[in-house]
């Protein structure tokens, strides 16, 4: 019966433990407390240890229950022995004394066993051995996930660079502006002109993106003449 308590009853109590008692809020709080103000990508070891320690501490209750069940079973054995033994039954005082001493020893050992269980749980809580081979498959899975994440980031960066390069290659080049004098309200003022898509665009400054005026080349008249200094030629455009 004592063997059944360890192999059946204790196992059932441990298997009945529900790790879902750790809510998403508990996990989020532990993770944020572990990293502080820094951003985290995966669950840090510190947060993992905090959550695991809570689960380990829950194992103390079924282990203590196992101790009590064994104690009750030994009490039943003691009663059966003292009742079924005819020789000791003839001596009531001896029977009572034997029963008292056995119960005193049983209670003392029960207390020691309970303290031993508490010490075992405390030792397990004090150090979480993440180097245990049982963590290897989870560790390798995290490494693969991190490698895939970094590979995905690198791929996205390369695709972004390629897209920017293609966009720059396909974008029309900026046409240089030529300085020209443009008559405004009877006065000649310095402006800049560009020829875009068979149209003549006039800008106030070379860096302007919005044109002041735009006219089709078909409606413009071009005439080249000598400048006053005799060293340059002047292109006159009328529209």
C-alpha positions in Angstrom: 0.0 0.0 0.0 2.9 2.5 0.8 4.4 1.7 -2.6 1.1 2.4 -4.2 1.0 5.8 -2.5 4.3 6.8 -4.1 3.7 5.2 -7.6 0.0 6.0 -8.0 -1.4 8.6 -5.6 1.6 11.0 -5.7 1.8 10.6 -9.5 -1.8 11.5 -9.9 -1.5 14.6 -7.7 1.5 15.8 -9.7 -0.1 15.1 -13.1 -3.2 16.9 -11.9 -1.2 20.1 -11.4 -2.4 22.7 -13.9 0.3 25.0 -15.3 -2.4 27.1 -16.9 -2.8 28.8 -13.5 -0.1 31.1 -14.8 -2.1 33.6 -16.7 -0.9 35.6 -19.7 -0.8 38.6 -17.3 1.6 36.8 -15.0 3.9 35.8 -17.9 3.8 39.4 -19.3 4.6 40.9 -15.9 7.5 38.5 -15.3 8.9 39.2 -18.8 8.7 43.0 -18.4 10.2 42.9 -14.9 13.1 40.8 -16.2 14.1 43.3 -19.1 13.1 46.6 -17.4 12.8 49.4 -19.9 14.6 47.5 -22.7 12.7 45.8 -25.5 12.7 41.9 -25.4 12.6 39.6 -28.4 12.4 36.3 -26.5 11.5 35.3 -22.9 14.6 36.0 -20.8 16.1 33.4 -18.5 15.2 35.5 -15.5 11.5 35.6 -16.4 11.6 31.9 -17.2 13.1 31.1 -13.8 10.5 33.2 -12.0 7.6 31.4 -13.7 9.2 27.9 -13.2 9.9 28.6 -9.5 6.2 29.3 -8.9 5.3 25.9 -10.5 8.0 24.1 -8.4 6.7 25.6 -5.2 3.3 24.1 -6.0 4.8 20.6 -5.9 5.3 21.0 -2.1 1.6 20.4 -1.4 1.2 17.0 -3.1 4.6 15.9 -1.6 3.4 16.9 1.9 0.2 15.0 1.2 2.2 11.9 0.3 4.0 12.1 3.7 0.6 12.3 5.5 -0.8 9.4 3.6 2.2 7.2 4.5 1.9 8.3 8.1 -1.8 7.2 8.2 -0.9 3.9 6.5 1.8 3.2 9.1 -0.8 4.1 11.9 -3.1 1.5 10.4 -0.3 -1.1 10.3 0.4 -0.3 14.0 -3.2 -0.8 15.0 -3.5 -4.0 13.1 -0.3 -5.4 14.7 -1.3 -4.5 18.2 -4.8 -5.8 17.7 -3.9 -9.1 16.1 -1.0 -10.0 18.4 -2.6 -12.1 21.1 0.6 -12.2 23.2 0.8 -8.5 23.7 -2.9 -8.2 24.0 -2.8 -9.9 27.4 -0.7 -7.0 28.8 -2.8 -3.9 28.4 -0.2 -1.5 29.9 2.5 -2.9 27.7 0.3 -2.7 24.7 -0.6 0.9 25.5 3.1 1.8 26.1 4.2 0.2 22.8 1.5 2.1 21.0 2.5 5.4 22.5 6.2 5.0 21.7 5.4 3.9 18.2 3.1 6.9 17.7 5.7 9.3 19.2 8.3 7.9 16.8 5.9 8.1 13.9 5.0 11.7 14.5 8.7 12.7 15.0 9.7 11.0 11.7 6.6 12.6 10.0 7.9 16.0 11.0 11.4 15.2 9.8 10.0 13.9 6.5 7.9 17.1 6.0 11.0 19.3 6.7 13.0 17.1 4.2 10.4 17.6 1.5 10.4 21.4 2.2 14.2 21.5 1.9 14.1 19.5 -1.4 11.6 22.0 -2.8 13.6 25.0 -1.6 16.8 23.6 -3.2 15.1 23.0 -6.5 13.7 26.6 -6.4 17.1 28.0 -5.5 18.8 26.9 -8.7 17.1 26.1 -12.0 19.4 23.9 -14.0 18.8 25.1 -17.6 21.7 23.0 -18.7 19.6 19.9 -18.1 19.5 17.7 -21.3 15.7 18.0 -21.1 16.0 21.7 -22.3 18.1 20.8 -25.3 15.2 20.5 -27.8 13.6 23.7 -26.5 17.0 25.5 -26.7 17.7 24.3 -30.2 14.2 25.3 -31.2 14.8 28.9 -29.9 18.1 29.0 -31.8 16.4 28.0 -35.0 13.7 30.6 -34.5 16.3 33.3 -33.8 18.3 32.3 -36.9 15.1 32.3 -39.1 14.2 35.7 -37.6 17.6 37.3 -38.4 17.5 35.7 -41.9 14.1 37.2 -42.5 15.3 40.6 -41.4 18.4 40.4 -43.7 16.2 39.3 -46.5 13.8 42.2 -46.0 16.7 44.6 -45.8 18.1 43.2 -49.1 14.7 43.4 -50.8 14.3 47.0 -49.6 17.7 48.0 -50.9 16.9 46.3 -54.3 13.5 48.1 -54.5 15.1 51.4 -53.7 17.8 50.8 -56.3 15.2 49.8 -58.9 13.1 52.8 -58.1 16.1 55.1 -58.5 17.1 53.5 -61.7 13.6 53.8 -63.2 12.9 57.3 -61.9 13.4 60.1 -64.4 16.5 62.2 -64.0 16.3 65.8 -62.9 16.7 68.0 -65.8 19.2 70.8 -65.3 17.8 74.3 -65.4 19.3 77.0 -67.6 19.4 80.6 -66.5 17.4 83.0 -68.6 15.9 86.5 -68.4 12.1 86.5 -68.4 10.0 89.6 -68.8 7.6 90.2 -66.0 5.3 93.3 -66.2 7.6 95.0 -68.7 10.8 94.2 -66.7 13.5 91.6 -67.4 14.1 89.4 -64.4 16.4 86.4 -63.9 14.6 83.1 -64.0 15.4 79.4 -64.9 14.0 77.3 -67.7 13.7 73.6 -68.3 12.4 71.6 -71.3 10.2 68.7 -70.1 8.0 66.5 -72.2 8.0 68.9 -75.2 7.1 71.8 -73.0 9.1 74.8 -71.8 8.8 75.3 -68.0 9.9 78.6 -66.3 11.0 78.5 -62.7 11.9 81.4 -60.3 14.9 79.6 -59.0 16.9 76.5 -60.0 15.8 74.5 -56.9 12.1 75.1 -57.4 9.9 72.1 -58.1 6.8 74.0 -59.1 7.0 75.9 -62.3 5.9 79.5 -62.8 4.7 79.0 -66.3 4.7 76.2 -68.8 4.1 76.5 -72.6 4.2 73.9 -75.4 7.4 74.0 -77.6 5.2 74.1 -80.7 3.9 77.6 -79.7 7.3 79.0 -79.0 9.6 80.8 -81.5 13.4 80.5 -81.0 15.9 83.0 -82.5 19.7 83.1 -82.0 21.5 86.5 -82.1 24.9 87.8 -81.1 25.3 89.3 -77.6 26.5 92.9 -77.1 30.0 91.8 -76.1 30.4 89.8 -79.4 31.6 86.7 -77.5 28.2 85.1 -76.7 25.1 84.2 -78.4 21.6 84.8 -77.1 18.7 82.5 -77.5 15.4 84.5 -77.6 12.2 82.6 -77.1 8.8 84.1 -77.8 5.5 82.6 -76.9 
